[in-house]
Amino acid sequence: MNKLVQSLMSKVQSLLNARTFGHWTLGIGLLTFIGCAVGPNYKRPPVNAPAAFRGETDISTNSFASLPWWQVFHDDALESLICIALTNNYDLRIAVTRVEQARALAAQARAGFFPQLNYAVTAGGGKNIANNGPSPTGTSGSVFAADANASWEIDLWGRIRRLNESARAQFLASEEARRDVTISLIAQIAQDYFQLLALDNQLEIARQSTNSFGRSLKIFNQRLQGGVASKLETSSAEALMDSAAATIPGLEQQIALQENQLSVLLGQNPGAIVRGSLSLDNETPPEIPAGLPSALLERRPDIREAEQQLRSANAQVGAAKADFFPQLNLTALFGGVSPELAAFTSGGAIAWGIAAGLTGPIFHGGQLRAQYAQARAAREQFALQYQAAVLNAFLEISDSLISREKSAAARVLESHAVTAYQAAVKIAMERYRLGNADYYEVLQEQQLLFPAENSLVQFQLNQLLAVVQLYRALGGGWEMPTAHRTSP
């Protein structure tokens, strides 16, 4: 270390003896060149990526996430809602401001590479003052001074470079966080919109069921008046009709609350939401290749954000290690100092100076070692968070693939059940009119049809929600090229 310090001081001395700008530039360049960035260079932690996602039937290099969102959700009303949300949503706008803050912090870190220039101007006078202290001679005097000074830390050990690397990684992490907010927003808008369509379907089913029980009640009343039916039949039909009608206000309440939630996501006051021309049962999920698990690390923004956070923490380890080594600072001053204004303005009081200082720690009570240990522990924390983010992404994709597959199978079976129940209700009603069946048979088939239709709606919704969740889990949806058509 002594030899290194002596070498550095000899270079500083040669720099101070230089007389030309070229010598200055050469000397500073040599000092910077011999510097090294201490601390570990960044290396991505290993992850145990599977060969394929669990639940994926066909392995393909293409990925569903490569599609822009307007090619996934084929509904003009939904596309319009997403476009409005991407412009007005407050969470997304807040994320944008965080990006700008991180950009400014990165610019602050880059300023450390350059000399810091300052100026100072003073003028004063007094009595019984000499050498800035009281004087018994009773003299009076004045002073005029103006100077420009510069200071420059030569980045010998890479401390400034590591701080700049850390700040830049934080900026890139904020960019990935903004993308993650965008993806989450698109997915949330789609999920809420499909849930709204499901509530619309359930409300229509409740109204149809109420009307169906009402028609049965009308038939029972006619037969009661004709003396061929009992009061038990009409009472049972009336109770079922009222029970079905009682679900309508609750569904209307859920629809209004869902519309309010969507309005807030759009950055608007609570209000009605326009639906598209397509209904829930017309929304056919597209074919979905999940792609390769290894490609997920480069596409999913929360994983990329976690990696940038790790990169920043890794650079902070180097910055903490550089604090153990001496710092070389160059300072310069040029100006004028004079007790008389005339001499000052005539240029006869020129003052200049140039110096180099080497400072380093000797004893800080273990502070530097503790800071270094803290930086290393923080790096380990962010490495574990990165690996956990990757594992969680694999989990979400597998869950979505399995949910979509099982929901699709359940939807097919429930659709067949609804068709069978509808036929059974029709047959039971015809048998009742012909006197071949009692009222219980009619009401029983109607009672079975109502929940089956609601279950079918739920399976349709679950299948679509699984598609949306998979699209988000794969990291798709944030790209918005300028060539995108104008939203409706």
C-alpha positions, 0 to 999 in steps of 0.5 A: 500500500505504501508503494501504491500511495508513493506512486500516486503522490509522484503522479500527482506531483508531476501533474502539479508541475505540468504547465500546459493543458495537454499535460493536465489532460494526460496526467488526469487520464493516467490517474483515471486509467490506473483506477479500478472498480473494486467490488464484485462485478454483477452476475445473474444468480442461477435459477432452476428453470423447468424444461416446460411449464406444468399444465402445458400440453404443447411445448412451443418457442412462440409465446402467447405473451408476444401478442399485443393486448388488442389482439387478445381481447376481441371486444371494441368496448374492452379495448376502449376501456384499456386505452382510457385506463392507460391514459388516465389511471392514477396508479400508472401515472404515479409509476411514471413519476417514480420513473422520472424521479429515478431518472433524476437520481441517475443524473445526480449520480453521473454528476460525480464524474465531472468537476464541481465548479463554484464561485464566491464574491465578498466585500466588507469593511471594519474597524479594529480588525486585523487578520479577521480578529480584533486589533488594539491599534484602532485601524480600519480596513476593507476587503474585496474578493472574487474567485472561481473554484473547482474540485474533482474527485478522481475515481481511482477505485471505482466508487463513483462508477459503482454509485452510478451503476447502482443509480442506473439500475434503480432507474431501470428497475423503476421502468420495469415497475412501470411496465408491471403496473401497466400489465396489472392494469390491463389484466385488472380491466379485462378481469373486471369487464368479464366479471361484469359480463358474467353478472349481466348474464346471471341477471338475465338468467334470474329474470328468465327464471322469474318469468319461467316460474311466473308462467308456471304460476299462471298455469297453476292458477288457471287450473286452480280456478278450473278445479283441477289443481290445489292451492299447494301447487300455486303456493309452491310456484309463487314461492319459487318465483319470489325466490328467483326475483329476490336475487335480482336486486342483489345482482343489480347491486353487484353490477353497479359496484363492479361498474364503480370499480371499473370507473375508478381504474379508468381514472373517472368518477363512478358511473355506468360502463358501456358493454360491447356487442359480444356476450360472455359465451361468445368470448372464445379463448384463443390458442395459448402457447406458453413458450419456453420457461427460460424466455420468461426471465427476459420478458416478465417485468417483475423478474426484470425489476428484481434483477435490476434491484439486485444489480443495484445492491451488487454495485453498492457492495463495490461502493462500500468497499471503495470507502476503505481506500484513499480518495484523491481530490484535485482543487483549483482556485482563480480570482482576486483579493484586495483591500482596495476596490481600485486595485481589485478592478485593475487586475493587480490582485490576482490570486490562484492556487492548485492542490491535490489531496489524498484522504483515507480512513484510519479508525472509524470504530468499525463503521466502514466494516459494518457498512460493507457487511450491510451492503453484502447482506442486502445483495444476498437479500435481493438475490433471494428475492430475484430467485423467489420472483422467478419461482413465483412466476413459474407457479402463476403460469402453471396455475393459470394453464391448469385452471384454463384446462380444467375450466374448459372441460367443466364448461363443456360438461355444464353446457351439456347439462344446461341443454339437457335441463332445458329440454327436461323443463320443456318436456315436463311442462308439456306432460303437465298440460296433458295431465301426464305429470304433476306440478312437482315434476315441473317445478323440480326441473325448473329448480335444477335449470336455474343453478345449472345456468349460473354454474355455466356462466361461472365456468365461462368466466373462470376460463376467461379469467384463467386466460387473462391471468396467464397473459399477465403471468407470461409478461404480455400486454404492456407494449403499445406501439405507435402503429396501434389503431385508434381505439373506438 
